[in-house]
Amino acid sequence: ESDKAWEDLIPVGYGFVNISDPGTYNLPPGVPVDSGPDRYSVAMFHQLHCLVASLPHVLPEVEKEIRNHHSQHCLEYLAQSISCSADLTIEWARVDKNGARTDVDGGGVPHVCKDPNAIWAWMEANHAAPTEQSH
């Protein structure tokens, strides 16, 4: 049941979209498709895919019944955070050394981000008294 909940984070189409005229959005070419427009990835679903793909390595199958509650909580929290941030950046194809566009890896794709320096400054000015970590 828990595995199904993780799988349900990824939509039909695995988070890929086909874009007919990428130039309209100033996008480089995507992954070519045999029939139809190039394929692109939506960053939020790429991030969730990577999180779900890491589960067997972070929470091995042999420990499935006795998974560490804290690790499970943290992974669920990260999934929620990715979903809440909903990064809608369109990620284009990576070009390999032979010039082929076969995959989307998100590398080199600019994202609009919040300023973590402002958050750090606010935390330094407003932090709670230091105690043991309790997340």
N, C-alpha and C positions, 0 to 999 in steps of 0.2 A: 504493500500500500504506500509506504514511504517513497519507494522508487518511482511509482506512478506519479506522485505529487511533484517530484523533481522533473520527470519527463514532461509533465503538463506545463512547465514553465516555458517550453519551446513550442511556438505555434505551428500550424500547418505551413509548410514551405520552409520550415527551419529558420525563419527570420530573414530569408532572402526575398528580394523584390526585383522585378524586371522593370527597367526604366527605358522607355522608348526613345527619348531624346535627351541624353545626359548633358549635352551642351547647354541646354536650357538652364540647367542647374550648375553649370561650370564644373561638371564632373569629368574626370578622365574616363577612358573606357572601362567597362566592367568585365566580368567573365563572359566570354562569348557563349551563346546558347545555339544549338543546332537550328532551331526555328524560333524566331522571335527576338525581342530586344535583350541586351546584355543584362546579366544578373549582378546585383549588388547586395551587400549585407547591411542590416540595420544594427548599429553598434550595441544597443541594449541587448538584443538577442544573441549577438556574438559573445558578449560578456557573460550572459547566462549560460550559453553553450559551454564556454570554457570552465565555468564554475561546476556545472553538472559533469563535464568530462573529467574533472579532477577528483570527483567523489571516490572512485575506486582506489585512488592513490592516497587520499587523505583518510578515508574510512574504509579500510580493506574489507573485502567480502568475508574473510574468515572471522571478522569481528562484527558481522552484520547484526547479530542478535544482541551484542553487548557494546554497541557503539558508545563512545564517550559522549555523555549528554552535553557537555560543554562544547565539544567539537561540532556536534549536530546543531546546537543552538547557533554557533558562530556562522556556520555555512548557511543556515536559514536566514540569519540576519543579513549576511552579504547578499543573498538572493533578493531579499526585500529591499535592500539599499539600491541595488542595481535597478530593480523595477521602479522604485520611487524616483530615482534620478532620471530614468527614461531618456537616456542619451539617444537621440534620433539621428545622429550623424550617419550619413550614407557612406559606407566603406567600399572603395573600388578595388579592382583586381590588382594583385601583385604581378609584376612582370618578371618572369624568370630570366636566367642568363641567355636563353635562346629566343627571348622576345615573346614567349607564350604567356597568355593570361589565363591561368587555370584555377586560381584559388584566391580567396580573400583572407588576408591575415591581419588587417587593420594597421599595419606598419606604415608610417608616413602620412597617415590621414589626420588632418588637423581637427581638433575638437574644441568647442567653446566650453571653458571650464570656470568653475568658481575660483576665487583667489584664496588658496590655502593659507597664505601669509596673514591675511586679515583674520582668519579663524584662529591661527596660532597666537596672534597678538591678543585677541579677545580672551582666549583661554589663559594666557599668562597673567592677564589683569584680573581674571575672575575665577581662577581655579579653586577647587575645594582644598581643604587641608590634606597634605599628603598622607595616604594610608596604604595598606596593601591593595593591590589591584583586585577589583571585585566584579569584573564583567563576567 
